[in-house]
Amino acid sequence: MQEEQFSKLSEKIRGSLITPASGEYEVARKVYNEMIDRRPAAIVRCVDVADVRAAVTFARQDGLTIAIRGGGHSAAGLGVCEQGLVIDLSPMKGIRVNPANRTVRVEPGCTQGDVDHASHVFGLAVPAGIVSTTGIAGLTLGGGTGYLTRKYGLTIDNLIEADVVLADGTFATVNASHGEDLFWALRGGGGNFGVVTSFLFQAHPVSTVYAGPIFWEVKDARRVMEWYREFLPQAPLELCPFLGLKTIPSTNPFPRELWGKKICALISCYSGPMEQAEEAIKPIRQELPPPILDWMGPMPFPALQGLFDPLLPKGLQWYWKGDFVKELSDKAIDAHLECAAKAPSELSLMHLYPIDGAVHGVGQGETAWGFRDATWSMVIAGIDADPAKAGAVTAWAKGYWEAVHPHTLGGAYVNFMMDEGVDRIKATYRDNYDRLTEIKRKYDPLNFFRINQNIKPD
């Protein structure tokens, strides 16, 4: 009966419909995080807006739970649901760059690498994240932080317009002068309000950057962290250094004598004039202890974005925890160093991503994103390839977060959250939460879009 039911949807779309009877089902249902194991009733691979509207209408009429899958990660597994319908947007990969007005129109199946590839040939870049396999849709709807954030703001600060399929199957184009309430909510409110089928971004002149990692032995970590908290407010906005407590993976291209070493890292991007790059990063090289590895140098921006892709393929075990951070106190550094030393795998990490500079130039209530006053977005990620270590990486990430959480602002970047409950979501949106609830009630009163960091309409 269910196969019969879905055959009706199949007749209305140009994309493909995958059910448990399909040979490709087992592969199609898998998501980036191998820790997530769900079996949807069907997966509809949409190729255009008409397919999306047909899928939304079908699911609503048949009372099906839906999950929306873009082109990338969703480490929390929000791109798949149990016994519902997955609306898979990954085939929708159209990109159009307008070099005259420096805009890029992007469909939701694109990864950050797709956008970089298309825009780089014009000497442009859209401010986004730090890994090229990240899906641009999910990253944007959550806010979007990365190598260009200090200079050009969050990804949502560069969003000009969006096309959206709403819960009732209708279509809307929203921007600063049309559908302003929905446009406000999309900028940080996650997938709560509809299926975005097109994003129009402002791009910026970024081509060759001076970038890469510098690693110090863990004995120097405290010195690096203390220096970093003082340096960042003075750093030119073109320089975006994020800090990591990590382990050097036992693989090429890292020197074999460094494999397995616990380290403190600064991974930086300078996007200003190349003739000023060496001067901008001079304090890193002159004021800190000698590093054990320094791979900073000029490179095309897309090369930086893809630098760590080989280390993070699809199919690893992931558990994320996050928080926003205002100050990096001595006590916080103590907690970080103690917890990082117990990392259960080489890939497990803690990163502090700067969200100062241009982010602070946007008012707290101008977008749904709730932490314009923070200095960093922190992520703690327990990662390993071995399913037998899922429990260990999860326990480590949770324990680490519990130790440092008292030293944070409380809420978290939604793209760094697992299923953590409504109190955490409220803490993340702060004073913007009530307005988001009102907009949710207006556009999705039955909470049709609920497989997300959910804002309930009631």
C-alpha positions as CSV (number, residue, x, y, z in Angstrom):
1,M,0.0,0.0,0.0
2,Q,2.8,2.4,0.8
3,E,4.6,1.6,-2.5
4,E,1.3,2.5,-4.2
5,Q,1.0,5.6,-2.2
6,F,4.5,6.8,-3.2
7,S,3.9,5.9,-6.9
8,K,1.5,8.9,-7.0
9,L,4.3,11.2,-5.9
10,S,6.6,9.7,-8.4
11,E,4.2,10.6,-11.2
12,K,4.4,14.3,-10.2
13,I,8.1,14.8,-10.1
14,R,11.0,14.9,-12.6
15,G,13.5,13.7,-10.0
16,S,13.7,10.2,-8.6
17,L,11.8,8.5,-5.8
18,I,13.7,6.0,-3.7
19,T,11.9,3.5,-1.4
20,P,13.2,0.6,0.7
21,A,12.6,-1.7,-2.3
22,S,15.0,0.4,-4.4
23,G,18.5,-1.0,-4.8
24,E,20.1,2.4,-3.9
25,Y,18.1,2.8,-0.7
26,E,20.8,1.7,1.7
27,V,23.2,4.2,0.3
28,A,20.7,7.0,-0.2
29,R,19.5,7.0,3.4
30,K,23.0,7.4,4.8
31,V,24.1,10.9,6.0
32,Y,27.4,12.4,6.8
33,N,27.4,11.3,10.4
34,E,27.6,7.5,10.6
35,M,26.3,7.7,14.1
36,I,22.9,8.5,12.7
37,D,21.0,5.4,11.5
38,R,17.4,6.1,10.4
39,R,15.2,4.4,7.8
40,P,12.8,6.8,6.0
41,A,9.8,5.5,4.2
42,A,11.0,7.2,1.0
43,I,13.5,9.7,-0.3
44,V,12.5,12.1,-3.1
45,R,15.4,13.6,-5.0
46,C,14.2,16.9,-6.3
47,V,15.6,18.5,-9.4
48,D,13.6,21.7,-9.4
49,V,11.2,23.9,-7.4
50,A,8.2,22.0,-8.9
51,D,9.5,18.8,-7.4
52,V,9.9,20.4,-4.0
53,R,6.4,21.8,-4.1
54,A,5.0,18.4,-5.1
55,A,6.9,16.7,-2.3
56,V,5.8,19.2,0.4
57,T,2.1,19.0,-0.8
58,F,2.2,15.2,-0.9
59,A,3.7,14.9,2.6
60,R,1.3,17.4,4.1
61,Q,-1.8,15.7,2.6
62,D,-0.7,12.2,3.7
63,G,0.4,13.3,7.2
64,L,4.0,12.3,6.6
65,T,6.9,13.5,8.8
66,I,9.5,15.2,6.5
67,A,13.2,15.9,6.8
68,I,15.0,18.3,4.4
69,R,18.4,17.4,3.2
70,G,20.7,19.9,1.5
71,G,24.1,19.1,0.0
72,G,26.2,18.8,3.1
73,H,26.7,17.6,6.6
74,S,24.0,18.2,9.3
75,A,26.1,16.3,11.8
76,A,23.0,16.1,14.0
77,G,21.4,14.0,11.4
78,L,18.6,16.4,10.6
79,G,18.6,15.5,7.0
80,V,16.9,12.1,7.6
81,C,13.9,11.0,9.5
82,E,12.5,7.6,10.7
83,Q,9.6,6.3,8.6
84,G,8.9,9.7,7.0
85,L,9.8,11.4,3.7
86,V,13.2,12.8,3.0
87,I,13.1,15.8,0.6
88,D,16.6,15.6,-0.8
89,L,17.7,18.8,-2.5
90,S,21.3,17.5,-3.3
91,P,20.6,17.3,-7.1
92,M,19.7,21.1,-7.2
93,K,23.2,22.4,-7.8
94,G,22.6,25.5,-10.1
95,I,24.9,28.5,-9.5
96,R,24.9,31.8,-11.3
97,V,27.6,34.4,-10.7
98,N,27.0,38.0,-11.7
99,P,30.4,39.6,-11.6
100,A,29.1,43.1,-12.4
101,N,27.2,43.4,-9.2
102,R,29.1,40.8,-7.3
103,T,26.2,38.5,-6.5
104,V,25.9,34.7,-6.6
105,R,22.6,32.9,-6.9
106,V,22.9,29.4,-5.4
107,E,20.6,26.4,-5.3
108,P,20.3,24.4,-2.0
109,G,22.1,21.2,-3.1
110,C,25.4,23.1,-3.5
111,T,28.3,22.6,-1.2
112,Q,30.6,25.4,-0.1
113,G,33.2,23.9,-2.6
114,D,30.7,24.3,-5.4
115,V,30.1,27.9,-4.6
116,D,33.9,28.6,-4.3
117,H,34.6,26.9,-7.6
118,A,32.0,29.0,-9.4
119,S,32.9,32.3,-7.8
120,H,36.7,32.0,-7.7
121,V,37.1,32.3,-11.5
122,F,35.6,35.9,-11.1
123,G,37.9,36.7,-8.2
124,L,35.0,36.6,-5.7
125,A,34.0,34.6,-2.6
126,V,30.9,34.3,-0.5
127,P,31.6,34.4,3.2
128,A,30.9,30.9,4.5
129,G,32.6,28.1,6.5
130,I,35.9,26.3,6.7
131,V,35.3,22.9,5.0
132,S,34.4,22.7,1.3
133,T,32.0,19.7,1.7
134,T,29.7,21.8,4.0
135,G,26.2,22.3,2.5
136,I,25.6,26.0,1.7
137,A,21.9,25.8,2.6
138,G,22.2,24.4,6.2
139,L,25.2,26.6,6.9
140,T,23.4,29.7,5.8
141,L,20.1,29.1,7.6
142,G,22.1,28.5,10.8
143,G,24.1,31.7,10.4
144,G,27.4,30.8,8.7
145,T,30.8,31.5,10.2
146,G,34.2,31.0,8.6
147,Y,37.5,32.4,7.3
148,L,35.9,35.7,6.0
149,T,33.6,36.4,9.0
150,R,35.7,39.1,10.7
151,K,35.9,41.2,7.5
152,Y,32.6,40.5,5.8
153,G,30.2,39.2,8.5
154,L,28.2,36.0,8.8
155,T,26.9,34.2,5.7
156,I,23.4,35.5,6.6
157,D,24.8,39.1,6.6
158,N,25.5,38.6,2.9
159,L,22.2,37.0,2.1
160,I,20.2,39.4,-0.2
161,E,17.2,37.2,-1.1
162,A,15.7,33.7,-0.8
163,D,13.1,31.7,-2.6
164,V,11.1,29.5,-0.2
165,V,8.5,26.8,-0.5
166,L,6.2,27.1,2.5
167,A,4.4,24.5,4.6
168,D,1.2,24.9,2.6
169,G,3.1,24.3,-0.7
170,T,3.0,27.9,-1.8
171,F,6.1,29.7,-3.1
172,A,7.5,33.0,-1.9
173,T,10.5,35.3,-2.7
174,V,11.7,37.2,0.4
175,N,14.1,40.0,0.9
176,A,14.5,43.2,2.9
177,S,11.5,44.8,1.3
178,H,9.1,41.8,0.7
179,G,8.2,39.2,3.2
180,E,10.5,41.0,5.7
181,D,9.4,38.9,8.7
182,L,10.2,35.6,7.0
183,F,13.5,37.0,5.6
184,W,14.4,38.0,9.1
185,A,13.6,34.5,10.5
186,L,15.5,32.7,7.8
187,R,18.7,34.5,8.7
188,G,19.7,32.2,11.6
189,G,16.4,30.4,12.3
190,G,17.4,27.2,10.7
191,G,15.1,25.0,8.7
192,N,12.0,26.0,10.7
193,F,10.1,28.1,8.2
194,G,10.2,26.4,4.8
195,V,12.4,24.8,2.1
196,V,14.7,27.4,0.6
197,T,15.2,26.6,-3.1
198,S,17.5,29.6,-4.0
199,F,19.8,31.9,-2.1
200,L,21.1,35.2,-3.5
201,F,24.4,36.2,-1.9
202,Q,26.6,39.3,-1.9
203,A,30.1,38.2,-2.9
204,H,33.4,40.0,-2.1
205,P,36.7,40.4,-3.9
206,V,38.7,37.5,-2.5
207,S,41.0,35.4,-4.7
208,T,44.5,34.5,-3.4
209,V,44.8,34.5,0.4
210,Y,47.7,34.0,2.8
211,A,46.6,31.2,4.9
212,G,47.1,27.8,6.5
213,P,47.9,26.1,9.8
214,I,50.6,26.7,12.4
215,F,51.0,24.1,15.1
216,W,52.7,24.3,18.6
217,E,53.5,21.5,21.0
218,V,50.9,21.1,23.7
219,K,53.4,22.4,26.3
220,D,53.1,25.8,24.6
221,A,49.3,25.7,24.4
222,R,48.6,27.9,27.5
223,R,51.0,30.6,26.1
224,V,49.3,30.5,22.7
225,M,45.8,30.7,24.2
226,E,46.7,33.6,26.5
227,W,48.4,35.4,23.6
228,Y,45.5,34.7,21.2
229,R,42.8,36.3,23.5
230,E,44.9,39.5,23.6
231,F,45.8,39.6,20.0
232,L,42.5,39.0,18.3
233,P,40.8,42.4,19.2
234,Q,43.8,44.2,17.7
235,A,44.2,42.0,14.6
236,P,43.3,43.5,11.2
237,L,39.8,42.3,10.2
238,E,41.3,40.8,7.0
239,L,43.0,38.3,9.3
240,C,40.8,35.5,10.7
241,P,42.7,33.1,12.9
242,F,40.8,30.3,14.7
243,L,42.3,28.3,17.5
244,G,42.2,24.6,17.9
245,L,43.3,22.0,20.5
246,K,43.8,18.9,18.3
247,T,46.0,15.9,17.6
248,I,48.1,15.6,14.4
249,P,46.6,12.8,12.4
250,S,48.8,9.8,11.7
251,T,48.7,10.2,7.9
252,N,50.2,12.2,5.1
253,P,50.9,15.0,4.4
254,F,52.0,15.5,8.1
255,P,55.6,14.7,8.9
256,R,55.7,11.2,10.3
257,E,57.7,12.3,13.4
258,L,54.7,14.4,14.4
259,W,52.0,11.8,14.0
260,G,49.8,11.4,17.1
261,K,51.1,14.5,18.8
262,K,48.6,16.7,20.8
263,I,48.9,20.3,19.7
264,C,47.6,23.8,19.9
265,A,46.9,25.2,16.4
266,L,46.1,28.6,14.8
267,I,44.6,28.1,11.4
268,S,44.4,31.5,9.8
269,C,43.3,33.3,6.6
270,Y,44.5,36.7,5.6
271,S,42.3,38.0,2.8
272,G,43.8,41.5,2.4
273,P,46.5,42.7,-0.1
274,M,49.2,40.1,-0.5
275,E,52.0,42.6,-0.1
276,Q,50.7,43.3,3.5
277,A,50.2,39.6,4.4
278,E,53.6,39.0,6.0
279,E,53.3,42.1,8.1
280,A,49.8,41.1,9.3
281,I,50.8,37.7,10.5
282,K,54.2,38.8,11.9
283,P,53.0,38.8,15.5
284,I,52.1,35.1,15.2
285,R,55.6,34.2,14.1
286,Q,57.5,36.7,16.3
287,E,55.6,36.8,19.6
288,L,55.0,33.1,20.2
289,P,57.3,30.1,20.8
290,P,58.8,28.4,17.8
291,P,56.1,26.2,16.2
292,I,56.6,22.5,15.2
293,L,54.9,23.1,11.9
294,D,54.2,26.3,9.9
295,W,52.3,25.9,6.6
296,M,51.1,29.4,6.2
297,G,51.5,30.8,2.7
298,P,49.7,32.2,-0.4
299,M,47.1,29.9,-1.9
300,P,43.8,30.2,-3.8
301,F,40.9,30.7,-1.5
302,P,39.2,27.4,-2.6
303,A,42.4,25.5,-1.8
304,L,42.2,26.8,1.8
305,Q,38.5,25.8,2.0
306,G,39.4,22.2,0.9
307,L,42.6,21.9,3.0
308,F,41.1,19.5,5.6
309,D,38.6,17.7,3.4
310,P,40.6,14.4,3.2
311,L,40.7,14.1,7.0
312,L,36.9,14.4,7.3
313,P,35.2,12.1,4.8
314,K,31.6,11.1,5.0
315,G,30.9,8.1,7.2
316,L,32.8,9.0,10.5
317,Q,31.2,8.9,13.9
318,W,30.5,12.5,15.1
319,Y,29.2,14.0,18.3
320,W,29.1,17.8,18.5
321,K,28.6,20.3,21.4
322,G,28.9,24.0,21.2
323,D,28.6,27.3,23.0
324,F,29.2,31.0,22.3
325,V,32.2,32.5,24.2
326,K,32.7,36.1,25.2
327,E,36.0,35.8,27.2
328,L,38.7,33.2,27.4
329,S,39.6,33.4,31.1
330,D,42.5,31.7,32.9
331,K,40.1,29.2,34.4
332,A,38.5,28.5,31.1
333,I,42.0,27.8,29.6
334,D,42.7,25.4,32.5
335,A,39.5,23.5,31.8
336,H,40.2,23.4,28.0
337,L,43.7,22.0,28.5
338,E,42.6,19.4,31.0
339,C,39.8,18.1,28.8
340,A,41.7,18.3,25.5
341,A,44.4,16.2,26.9
342,K,41.9,13.3,27.3
343,A,40.8,13.3,23.6
344,P,39.8,9.7,22.8
345,S,40.8,9.9,19.1
346,E,43.1,11.7,16.8
347,L,40.3,13.5,15.0
348,S,38.5,14.7,18.1
349,L,39.0,18.5,18.6
350,M,38.0,21.8,20.0
351,H,37.9,24.9,17.9
352,L,37.2,28.6,18.7
353,Y,36.0,30.5,15.6
354,P,36.1,34.3,15.8
355,I,32.8,36.1,15.3
356,D,33.8,39.6,16.2
357,G,34.6,42.4,13.7
358,A,31.9,42.8,11.1
359,V,29.5,40.5,13.0
360,H,29.3,43.1,15.8
361,G,28.3,45.8,13.3
362,V,24.9,44.2,12.9
363,G,22.3,44.8,15.6
364,Q,21.2,42.0,17.9
365,G,17.6,42.2,16.6
366,E,18.4,42.7,12.9
367,T,18.5,39.0,12.2
368,A,17.3,35.9,14.1
369,W,20.9,35.0,15.0
370,G,21.1,35.7,18.7
371,F,24.7,36.3,19.8
372,R,26.1,39.4,18.1
373,D,28.0,40.2,21.3
374,A,30.1,37.0,21.4
375,T,33.8,36.8,20.5
376,W,33.9,33.2,19.5
377,S,31.7,30.3,18.5
378,M,33.1,27.2,20.2
379,V,32.7,23.6,18.9
380,I,33.8,20.4,20.7
381,A,33.6,17.5,18.3
382,G,34.2,13.9,19.2
383,I,35.1,12.1,15.9
384,D,36.3,8.7,15.0
385,A,36.0,6.2,12.1
386,D,35.4,3.2,14.4
387,P,31.7,2.6,15.4
388,A,33.0,0.9,18.5
389,K,34.3,4.3,19.7
390,A,31.0,6.1,19.3
391,G,30.3,5.9,23.0
392,A,33.8,7.2,23.9
393,V,33.8,10.2,21.6
394,T,30.3,11.1,22.8
395,A,31.2,10.9,26.4
396,W,34.3,12.9,25.9
397,A,32.5,15.7,24.0
398,K,29.8,15.9,26.7
399,G,32.2,15.9,29.5
400,Y,34.4,18.6,27.9
401,W,31.3,20.7,27.3
402,E,30.2,20.4,30.9
403,A,33.6,21.5,32.1
404,V,33.8,24.7,30.0
405,H,30.1,25.6,29.8
406,P,30.2,27.7,33.0
407,H,32.8,29.9,31.2
408,T,30.6,30.6,28.1
409,L,27.6,32.8,27.2
410,G,25.2,29.8,27.3
411,G,23.7,29.5,23.9
412,A,25.2,27.7,20.9
413,Y,25.5,28.0,17.2
414,V,22.6,25.8,15.9
415,N,24.9,24.1,13.4
416,F,27.0,22.8,16.3
417,M,24.1,21.3,18.2
418,M,22.8,17.7,18.4
419,D,19.3,17.0,19.8
420,E,19.6,19.1,23.0
421,G,16.0,20.2,23.8
422,V,14.0,23.4,23.8
423,D,15.8,25.1,26.6
424,R,19.1,25.0,24.7
425,I,17.2,26.4,21.6
426,K,15.7,29.2,23.7
427,A,19.2,30.0,25.1
428,T,20.5,30.1,21.6
429,Y,18.0,32.7,20.3
430,R,17.7,34.7,23.5
431,D,15.4,37.7,23.1
432,N,14.7,36.8,19.4
433,Y,13.0,33.5,20.4
434,D,9.5,35.0,21.0
435,R,9.5,36.7,17.6
436,L,10.6,33.5,15.9
437,T,7.7,31.7,17.6
438,E,5.3,34.3,16.2
439,I,6.7,33.9,12.7
440,K,6.6,30.1,13.0
441,R,3.0,30.4,14.0
442,K,2.2,32.5,10.9
443,Y,4.1,30.4,8.3
444,D,4.0,26.9,9.8
445,P,1.3,26.7,12.5
446,L,1.2,22.9,12.5
447,N,5.0,22.6,12.9
448,F,5.2,20.7,9.6
449,F,9.0,21.6,9.4
450,R,10.0,20.1,12.8
451,I,13.0,17.8,12.0
452,N,15.4,20.7,12.9
453,Q,16.5,22.7,15.9
454,N,12.8,23.2,16.4
455,I,11.1,26.4,17.2
456,K,7.6,25.3,18.2
457,P,4.6,27.5,17.1
458,D,2.8,27.2,20.4
